[in-house]
Amino acid sequence: GIQAGADTGDVEIFSTGFVATTGEGSRAIDADAYEGAVTIESATVTTVGAFSVGIYAEASSHISIASDTLTTTGESSNGIRVESRYGDVTIASGAVSTSGSGSRGIYAESDGGSVSVVSETIVTSGAFSDGINAVAFDGTVTVESAGIETSGATSSGIAARSTFGNIEIDSESISTTGTDSLGIIASTAGADTLIDISSVSVATTGQGAEGIFAQASGGFIGGSVVVDSGTVTTAGDDADGIAAFSGTGYAGAGTVTVTSDSVSTSGAGSNGINAYGPGDITIVSGSVATSGYGSDAIEAYSRDGDISIASGSITTTGDYGTGIVAYTGGEIEIVSTGTIQTSGYYGYGVYAGARGSVSVTSANVITAGDEATGILAFRFGDKYTEGTVTVTSGSVTTGGYDSSAIFAYNGGGDVSVVSTGAVTTTGDDSDGIFAAAPYGGDVSVVSTGPIQTAGSDSQGIHAIAAETGTITITAGTIVTTGDGSVGILAEFAAEEDEDEGEDEEPAATMALAATGLAPAALGPDGGVTVNVGSVTTSGADSPGV
């Protein structure tokens, strides 16, 4: 091949023809500048034999590689491998193909500078053979890729890592087939770093082969992650479609932003979109479908930040596969404009819990499994902190035991439920609408669509407030057919007086407004007004109101 080295100067190699080697340990182009820079331009490079790199460069200063076509055949034979101690690394590559184990398409590393890789096509077929592996200790890593295919175990499409620098990845198409072969994996460890990934298409097949994985570990000041994705498909257990994690960051909270067109996963423990971090999390999703056990469509956890989720259609078919899960010490806002449908045990449509306010807006929710509430929105704060729980829904249908259509709970504050579509439950212990603020706060339920429950102990509307609160219910048509299933059940929970240690005097009022039934007065000191359009119950021990 071609070999050039210099102890103190730069090394430049310009090859316009064909360079080929056929022996073991034979590099086609080898350049070493101990105290200088390396520049290589090549046309066609081919190696046959183990430990035979196509282009190898090592320098103390910057390295620049421009390659047209490169092919290696043999184990531990990277297409391009370059390492700089202090300078920047720049690689522009056309077509790269490797076919042995431990043979990455492109490996680029800099201890003191930045790394930039621009690649057209890369194909690797051996185990431990990433398409692109780019590493920087103190600099930025930038990767632009048109197409990558890997077919070996532990062979990711793009792997990018920077300790203290940012990472930017722009990828058009990635396909991997193999265990632990991720489509894109990016990680940083430094404070206040940023990972920014833009991807058009990612498809992986294999256990542990996540589509896109980004982790800005951060440090005292957390890192942040931004993912903008077109289509992601994974087929394997423990293979999330998109996993985005920001750092721990106690001084400054890292954020996570995910924008996705379509995600599909088909293995156990494979969430569609998984986001975690100490700060704010924002997810904008088109469609998400999962079919494995324990595979949520969208899952977001934040320590202290706000969570905002806007989603289109969602489908999960495995047990413990919830449509949307959101949990935070901050606030939650979820807006679902498509249909959320789950069919497995413990497959909630929406599960949202926060210390701050919780707001859920949905178009259509359908669950079929036992213990699969349609919408569960709750606030785990107390009456000494501010926060509301608000649910605005279209139609909600559940088919399993202990699966209320809407369950809204506030540990200290107001609850508001507005239901404009049909609410239907068929299992036992499955209320149509349950709304509770037992530790202080008002409860308001407005239902303009029909409510129907078919199981025992399944109220049409069940509302609970503290004695210092109010309950206001506006309802249209309610039908219950199970035993112990009240049409409308409103209760007041006794509050303990913080000063006296005794129950406070009742001061609540309740208004149940619809049309047709004459008012009735109940309650200790408060007034109860019931105006019901249509309430029908046919089970034993099932009063209308």
NORDA-V193199 format. One line per field, one symbol per residue. ss: DSSP state (a for helix, b for strand, c for the rest). psi: psi as a letter, one per 20 degrees, with the letter a starting at -180 (. if undefined). burial: b if it has 24 or more other ideal C-beta (glycine too) atoms within 12 Angstrom, else e. Layout:
BEGIN
ss->???
psi->???
burial->???
END
This chain:
BEGIN
ss->cbbbbbccccbbbbcccbbbbcccccccbbbbbccccbbbbbbbbbbbccccccbbbbbcccbbbbbbbbbbbccccccbbbbbccccbbbbbbbbbbcccccccbbbbbccccbbbbbbbbbbcccccccbbbbbccccbbbbbbbbbbcccccccbbbbbccccbbbbbbbbbbbccccccbbbbbcccccbbbbbbbbbbbbccccccbbbbbccccbccbbbbbbbbbbbbccccccbbbbbcccccbcccbbbbbbbbbbcccccccbbbbbcccbbbbbbbbbbcccccccbbbbbccccbbbbbbbbbbcccccccbbbbbcccbbbbbbbbbbbcccccccbbbbbcccbbbbbbbbbbcccccccbbbbbcccccccccbbbbbbbbbbcccccccbbbbbccccbbbbbcccbbbcccccccbbbbbcccccbbbbbcccbbbcccccccbbbbbbccccbbbbbcbbbbcccccccbbbbbbccbccccccbccccccbbbbccccccccccccccbbbcccbbbbcccccccc
psi->bppqqphiarpppooicppqqjqpkopgpopoogkarppppqfpppqoqqknqgpppprhbqpppopfpppqoqqlnqgpoqpphirqpppoqdpppqjrqknqgpppqphiarpppoqfqppqjrqlnqgpoppqgjaqpppppgpppqkrqlnqgpopppgjrrpppopgpppqoqpknqgpppqqirpkrppopppgpppqoqpjnqfppponhdbhoqrqpppoqepppqnqqlnqgpooprrgnhhppqrpppppgpppqjrqknqfpopqrhbqpppopeqppqjrpknqgppppqgirqpppoqcqppqiqqknqfppppricrpopooiapppqjrpknqgpoppqhbqppppqgpppqirqlmqfoopqpjaaiiqqqrpppoqcqppqjrqlnqgpopppinaqpppooiapppqirqlnqgppppmikprqppppoirqppqirqlnqgpopprriiaqpppoqdpppqirqknqgpopqpppqpphgijrpqppjqqppopbqhpqqqprqfhrqppoopgoppqjrqlnqg.
burial->bbebeeeeebbbbebeeebbbeeeebbbbbbbbeebbbbbbbbbbbbbbbbbbbbbbbbbbbbbbbbbbbbbbbbbbbbbbbbbbbbbbbbbbbbbbbbbbbbbbbbbbbbbbbbbbbbbbbbbbbbbbbbbbbbbbbbbbbbbbbbbbbbbbbbbbbbbbbbbbbbbbbbbbbbbbbbbbbbbbbbbbbbbbbbbbbbbbbbbbbbbbbbbbbbbbbbebbbbbbbbbbbbbbbbbbbbbbbbbbbbbeebbbbbbbbbbbbbbbbbbbbbbbbbbbbbbbbbbbbbbbbbbbbbbbbbbbbbbbbbbbbbbbbbbbbbbbbbbbbbbbbbbbbbebbbbbbbbbbbbbbbbbbbbbbbbbbbbbbbbbbbbbbbbbbbbebeeebbbbbbbbbbbbbbbbbbbbbbbbbbbbbbbbbbbbbbbbbbbbbbbbbbbbbbbbbbbbbbbbbbbbbbbbbbbbbbbbbbbbbbbbbbbbbbbbebbbbbbbbbbebeeeeeeeebebebbbbbbbeeeeeeeebeebebbbbbbbbbbebeebbbb
END
